[in-house]
Amino acid sequence: MTASRLDAIDLDAVRDGVEDAVRAANEAIRGVLAQATMKVASKGEAGPVTEADYAADRVLHERLMPLIEGARWLSEESSEEAPLIRGEATWIIDPLDGTREFLRGLPEYGVSVGLFVDDRLVLGGVGFPWDGTVLSGLVTATRRESRMNGVTMTTLPNDGVVQRVVVSRGDFERRRIQYHIPYEVYPCGSAAVKLVHAAGVDTDVYFSTGPRSVWDVSGGVAVLEGVGGMLMGIDGERVELSPQQIEVPPYVAGAPEDCLTLLRRVGLLE
């Protein structure tokens, strides 16, 4: 039997390192916020980018890369140092997901870190800079667990009962998606933050109608899967993330039975 690359990695030690890195990125973003001025640029259709994005990216690179020798790097805000190789340990980073909300002063932005090994998401972290929260999820074939500020999170009930749905601000404010969902609906910015909500914080299911990027969702998906949730396509099948595929299709996120309930109620599944 072929040995897994994962066998050579002390995931518990790496997880501690991820949480420390996310905590440091939170602090870097708060440091920029504390300045009298902040540099902001535009990436065109991709939206704004700030010096807080770059500050967090630098901190994450400095903290994460030494954790696994030879790991690859894919970040929204910095270039690859080496070509991605299928199966190799790969960090997937969004140093500040939800930059528009960050600039609006809304507490709906986050730091997102994902680690892929053997072409599978095995570990992720999410940070909330505005209050210092740090979450992580460990999702291997033998272990599924998430923690928030060091405390183990509760497994989702997976009972098919949906009461609240979180959606993007674009879907809520421009597409008025709330009129097509027969539940309480509320908007939020960052995909990473919405995925944490679907992991048992404030909501049941996260519904995304538009494509996202793998760096937007990897950290939050690890936290969600650690409590028994999943990323489900609108066809009812699991969405498999990969560093080789940047675009993530429309999805629902939450406990599997809750996701199926929502898809049926909005008419996407029979």
N, C-alpha and C positions, 0 to 999 in steps of 0.2 A: 504494500500500500504506500502511495506517495506521501511523504511528510508534508504537512501544512506549514506555510510560512508563519502562521500564527503560533505554532509550537515554540518558536524561538523568541517570542515576545512575552514579557511579564506584563500582562494587561492591567493588573491591579496597580502596579507602579506607574505605568503609562497613564492610567486613569487619574491618579493623583496629580501627575504632571499636567494633564489636560485641565483639570480644575484650577490648578495654580496659574496656568497660562490664561485661562478665561478670566480669572480674577484680576490678573495684571492688565488684561485688555480693558476690562471694565474701568479700572483706575486710570488708564491712559485716556480713555474717552472723557471721563470726568475732568481730567486735567485740562484737556482742550476746552471744555465747556467753561472752566474757571478763568480762562484768558479774557482779556478785554476785547479782543477781536479774533475771528476765525476765518481762515481761507476756505473759500468755496469755489468749485469749478463745475463745469457741466460735461457729462459724457454723452451728450446728445439724447437720443431716445432712451438710453439706459438711465437717464436721470442725473441728479447731482452727486458730487463726491466732495468730501471735506477733508481737512487735515486730520480730523478725528479718525476717519476711515484709515488713513495711511499710518497714523500713530499706532492704532490697534493692530494693524497688519504687521508692522515691524516688531511689536512686542510678541505677537503670536509666533512669528517666524523664529525669533530668538529663543523662545521657550520650547517650542514644539519640535523643531528639527533635531535637536540633540537627543530626544527621547527614543528614537528608533534609527539606528544607523542605516544610511542608504535610502531613507524614505523619500518619496516624491512630494511635490508641492503644487497645489492648484488653488489659487485664490482669485477672488473677483478683482482685487486691487493690486496685484503684483504679478510679474511674469514668471513663467515656469523656469526653473533653473536647469532642468533636464527633461527629456521627453518622458511622458508617462508610459509605463510598461505594465501591461495587463497582469494582474495578480500581485504586483509589488505593493508594499505598504505605501499608502498615499494619503496625505492630508488634504482635505477639502475645506476651504476657509471662506467665510464671509465675515470680515472683521467688524462691519457695522451694517447689519441688515435692517432696512427701514430708515434710510437716510432722510427721506422726505419728512417722515414723522419726527425724526431727530431735529431737523431744522425748524419744524413747527412747534417744538417744545412739548410734544406728546410723548408720554412714557410707553411707547409702542415700538421700540427698536431694540436690537439685541446683537450679541456676538454669537457666531455659529461656527463650530468646529466639528468636522467628521473625520473618522479614520477608516479607510478601507484596506482590507488585507484579503488576499485570495479572491479578489473581485467582489467582496461582500462588506457591507457596513458592519463594523464590529464594535465601534465606540464613538460616542459623540458628546459634545458639551455645548451648553447655551448659557450666556450671561445676560443679565439685565443691568446695564450700567447705572441706571437712575437710582436703584436701591441696593446694588451690590450682590443680588441673587446669583448663585452659580448652580447649575444643574448638570448632571451627567447621566448617560445611559450606556450600559454594557450589554451587548446583544450578540452573543455567540451561539453556537449550536447547543451548548450545555448550560449557559447562564443568561438569564434575562432579568435585569434589575436596574432601577433608576434611583437617583437620590437628589435631593434638593437641599443645599447648604449642609451637606453631610448626613441628612436624615433620609432613610429609605422611603420611597414613595409607595403609595397603596396601589395594588393591581386594580385595573378598571373592571367594573362589574360585568360588562359585555352582555347586558340583558335586553338589548334591542330597544330600549326606551330613550327617546330623544326629547329634550326640553329646550336646549339652547344651541344655536349654531353660530359660529364665528366666521366672518368672511372678510375679504380685503376691503380697504376703504374705496378702491376703485369700483369694485362690484356693488358696494352699498351706495356710494354717492353718485356715480355716473350711470351704472346699469340698473340700479334700483332692484337688485336681486331679492331683497327682502320681501317683495310682493309675490314672489314665486315659491317661497319656502313657508310651509305651514307651521312654523315654530317661531319662538322668540329669536330674533337675529340681531347681532351687533357687529359693528366694524372694528377692525384692528389693523395696524400697519404691517410690521415684520412677519414674514412667514414663520420664522423661528419662534417668535412669541406666540403666534396662533397655534403652532404645533404643541407648545407647552400647555396652552389652554386646553387643547384636546386631550392632553395626557392627564387630565383630572383637575386642572386649575381653571375654574370659572365656566366651563362649557362642556358639551358632549361631543360635538363633531365640528370639524373645520372643513368648509367647502370652498374649493378653489376652481374657478371656471377657466382661468387662463394658464398658460404654461409658466412654470417657474424654472429656476436654474438649480443644478444639483448643489451648489454652494449655499443656496437659500435654505434648503430643507434638511441637509444631512444631519446637522447637530440635533435639530428638533425631532427628526424621525427616530434617532437613537434613543432619545428620552422617551418618546411615545411607545416605541416597541418594547422598551424596558418595563413598561407597566401593562403590557398585553395589547397595545394598540397596533395599528398598521396604517400604511399609506395605500389606499385602494383607488384604482382607476374607476372612471365612471361606467366601465363595463363590468364592475364587480370583482375584478381580478387584482391581485397584489401588484403594486408598482415596484419593480426592482431597480434600485438606484445603481449607478455606475460612474466612476470617474471618466470613462470614455464617452459617456452620453451626457452632455451638458443640460439639454432641455428636458424638463420633467412635464409630462402631459397633465391635463386637468385631473383632479383627484378629490376624494374625501379622505379625512383622517380622523381616527378615533378608534374605539373598540369595534371589532369587525361587525358584530350584529347591529350596532348603532349606525355604522356606515351604510349597511344594506337597507336598514329602515329608511334612512334619509333618501337614498337613491330611488327606492320604490315610491316614496311619497311625492317626490318631484317628477316622477314619470320616466326616469332614466333606466329603470329596471322593472321587469314585470314581477 
